[in-house]
């Protein structure tokens, strides 16, 4: 983690450094913009989770059709409650990452971040809910997938939330919802 974070946040790593003209660049072109730390944090966490899942393997009996009911969700209301707790926390994290509200510019940035943190998960959650209810078999109202779509939208918007306009946050949420839905079908 410290090595990857240094690459992007130190100002001296290959993802973000100053060139001879004093411009922020990276070895591949434009400098990395990672507003709330989401890009690098989720990159390292996701790779760690993937490696762990590969090493540990699936749960015993996970793919046995006779044990399918053993792996259903236990409490949909707690799933929804947990999703809303996470979403509420995102409002502290993303706008709080502006680190100040001492002038109009930083207050407007915090407001933009809060709007984007609302739009992207709404679009992602509703898209996944619509796809599961109207398009994809068995065409059920899947509240668990709706919650996961919300989380996909939150993760998708965290890194760029301070750099994009609200209409772009909607597109980011749409793409995040599609990526989640596609990955859940694997």
C-alpha positions as CSV (number, residue, x, y, z in Angstrom):
1,X,0.0,0.0,0.0
2,X,2.6,2.6,0.9
3,X,4.5,2.0,-2.4
4,X,1.4,2.4,-4.6
5,X,0.2,5.5,-2.6
6,X,3.6,7.1,-3.1
7,X,3.3,6.6,-6.8
8,X,0.2,8.8,-6.9
9,X,0.1,11.1,-3.9
10,X,3.7,12.0,-3.1
11,X,4.2,14.4,-6.0
12,X,7.3,12.5,-6.9
13,X,5.9,9.2,-8.1
14,X,5.5,8.1,-11.7
15,X,1.7,8.8,-11.6
16,X,2.0,12.4,-10.5
17,X,5.1,14.6,-10.6
18,X,6.1,18.1,-11.8
19,X,7.9,18.4,-15.1
20,X,10.6,21.0,-16.0
21,X,7.8,23.6,-16.8
22,X,6.2,23.0,-13.3
23,X,3.2,21.2,-14.7
24,X,1.7,18.1,-13.0
25,X,2.2,15.1,-15.3
26,X,2.7,11.4,-15.1
27,X,4.9,9.0,-17.0
28,X,2.0,8.2,-19.2
29,X,0.7,11.8,-19.9
30,X,-1.7,13.8,-17.7
31,X,-1.2,13.5,-13.9
32,X,-3.4,11.2,-11.8
33,X,-6.3,13.0,-10.2
34,X,-7.6,11.1,-7.3
35,X,-9.9,13.4,-5.3
36,X,-10.7,11.4,-2.3
37,X,-8.1,8.7,-2.6
38,X,-10.6,6.3,-4.2
39,X,-8.6,5.2,-7.2
40,X,-5.5,4.1,-5.4
41,X,-7.3,2.8,-2.3
42,X,-9.7,0.7,-4.3
43,X,-7.0,-0.5,-6.7
44,X,-4.9,-1.9,-3.8
45,X,-7.9,-3.2,-1.9
46,X,-9.4,-4.8,-5.0
47,X,-6.2,-6.5,-6.0
48,X,-5.7,-7.7,-2.4
49,X,-9.2,-9.1,-2.3
50,X,-8.8,-10.8,-5.7
51,X,-5.5,-12.4,-4.6
52,X,-7.1,-13.5,-1.3
53,X,-10.2,-15.0,-3.1
54,X,-8.0,-16.9,-5.6
55,X,-5.8,-18.3,-2.7
56,X,-8.8,-19.2,-0.5
57,X,-11.1,-20.4,-3.3
58,X,-14.9,-20.6,-3.1
59,X,-16.7,-21.5,0.0
60,X,-17.2,-25.2,0.5
61,X,-20.3,-26.3,-1.4
62,X,-20.8,-22.9,-3.0
63,X,-21.3,-24.3,-6.5
64,X,-23.2,-27.5,-5.4
65,X,-26.8,-27.1,-6.7
66,X,-28.2,-29.0,-3.8
67,X,-26.9,-26.4,-1.3
68,X,-28.0,-23.3,-3.3
69,X,-30.4,-22.2,-0.5
70,X,-27.5,-22.2,2.0
71,X,-26.0,-19.1,0.3
72,X,-29.0,-16.8,0.1
73,X,-29.1,-13.5,1.9
74,X,-30.3,-13.6,5.5
75,X,-31.8,-10.1,6.1
76,X,-32.8,-7.8,3.4
77,X,-33.7,-4.9,5.8
78,X,-30.2,-5.1,7.4
79,X,-28.7,-5.1,3.9
80,X,-30.6,-1.9,3.1
81,X,-29.8,-0.3,6.4
82,X,-26.1,-1.1,6.0
83,X,-26.1,0.4,2.5
84,X,-27.7,3.6,3.8
85,X,-25.1,3.8,6.6
86,X,-22.3,3.5,4.1
87,X,-23.9,6.1,1.8
88,X,-24.4,8.5,4.7
89,X,-20.7,8.0,5.6
90,X,-19.7,8.8,2.0
91,X,-21.2,12.2,2.5
92,X,-18.7,12.8,5.3
93,X,-15.8,11.3,3.4
94,X,-16.2,12.8,-0.1
95,X,-17.2,16.5,0.7
96,X,-14.9,16.3,3.8
97,X,-12.0,15.6,1.4
98,X,-12.2,19.2,0.3
99,X,-10.4,19.7,3.7
100,X,-11.7,23.3,4.0
101,X,-14.8,25.4,3.7
102,X,-13.3,28.8,4.4
103,X,-14.3,30.5,1.2
104,X,-16.9,30.4,-1.6
105,X,-14.8,28.3,-3.9
106,X,-14.2,25.5,-1.4
107,X,-17.8,25.6,-0.3
108,X,-18.9,25.3,-3.9
109,X,-16.5,22.4,-4.4
110,X,-17.9,20.6,-1.4
111,X,-21.5,21.1,-2.7
112,X,-20.5,19.8,-6.2
113,X,-18.9,16.7,-4.5
114,X,-22.1,16.1,-2.5
115,X,-24.3,16.4,-5.6
116,X,-22.1,14.0,-7.5
117,X,-22.1,11.7,-4.5
118,X,-25.9,11.6,-4.8
119,X,-26.4,11.3,-8.5
120,X,-24.0,8.5,-9.3
121,X,-25.2,5.9,-6.8
122,X,-28.9,6.8,-7.6
123,X,-28.4,6.2,-11.3
124,X,-26.3,3.0,-10.7
125,X,-28.8,1.6,-8.2
126,X,-31.8,2.4,-10.3
127,X,-30.2,1.0,-13.4
128,X,-29.4,-2.3,-11.7
129,X,-32.9,-2.5,-10.2
130,X,-34.5,-1.8,-13.6
131,X,-32.3,-4.4,-15.4
132,X,-33.1,-7.0,-12.8
133,X,-36.8,-6.2,-12.8
134,X,-37.5,-5.7,-16.5
135,X,-34.8,-7.1,-18.7
136,X,-32.8,-9.9,-17.2
137,X,-34.4,-13.2,-16.2
138,X,-35.9,-14.1,-13.9
139,X,-37.2,-10.5,-13.8
140,X,-37.5,-10.0,-10.0
141,X,-37.5,-6.9,-7.8
142,X,-34.0,-7.5,-6.4
143,X,-33.4,-5.2,-3.4
144,X,-30.0,-6.7,-2.7
145,X,-28.8,-6.0,-6.3
146,X,-30.2,-2.5,-5.9
147,X,-28.1,-2.0,-2.8
148,X,-25.0,-3.3,-4.6
149,X,-25.8,-1.0,-7.5
150,X,-25.8,1.9,-5.1
151,X,-22.4,0.8,-3.7
152,X,-21.1,0.5,-7.3
153,X,-22.1,4.0,-8.0
154,X,-20.5,5.3,-4.8
155,X,-17.2,3.6,-5.6
156,X,-17.3,4.8,-9.2
157,X,-17.7,8.4,-8.4
158,X,-15.4,8.8,-5.4
159,X,-12.1,9.4,-7.3
160,X,-13.5,11.9,-9.8
161,X,-16.2,13.5,-7.7
162,X,-14.4,16.8,-7.4
163,X,-13.4,17.0,-11.1
164,X,-16.7,16.2,-13.0
165,X,-19.9,18.0,-13.6
166,X,-23.2,16.5,-12.4
167,X,-24.2,15.2,-15.9
168,X,-20.8,13.4,-16.0
169,X,-21.5,11.9,-12.6
170,X,-24.7,10.5,-14.1
171,X,-22.8,8.8,-16.9
172,X,-20.2,7.5,-14.4
173,X,-23.0,6.0,-12.3
174,X,-24.6,4.4,-15.4
175,X,-21.2,2.8,-16.3
176,X,-20.6,1.7,-12.7
177,X,-24.1,0.1,-12.6
178,X,-23.4,-1.7,-15.9
179,X,-20.0,-2.9,-14.7
180,X,-21.5,-4.2,-11.5
181,X,-24.3,-6.0,-13.3
182,X,-22.0,-7.5,-15.9
183,X,-19.6,-8.7,-13.2
184,X,-22.4,-10.2,-11.1
185,X,-23.5,-12.3,-14.1
186,X,-20.1,-14.0,-14.4
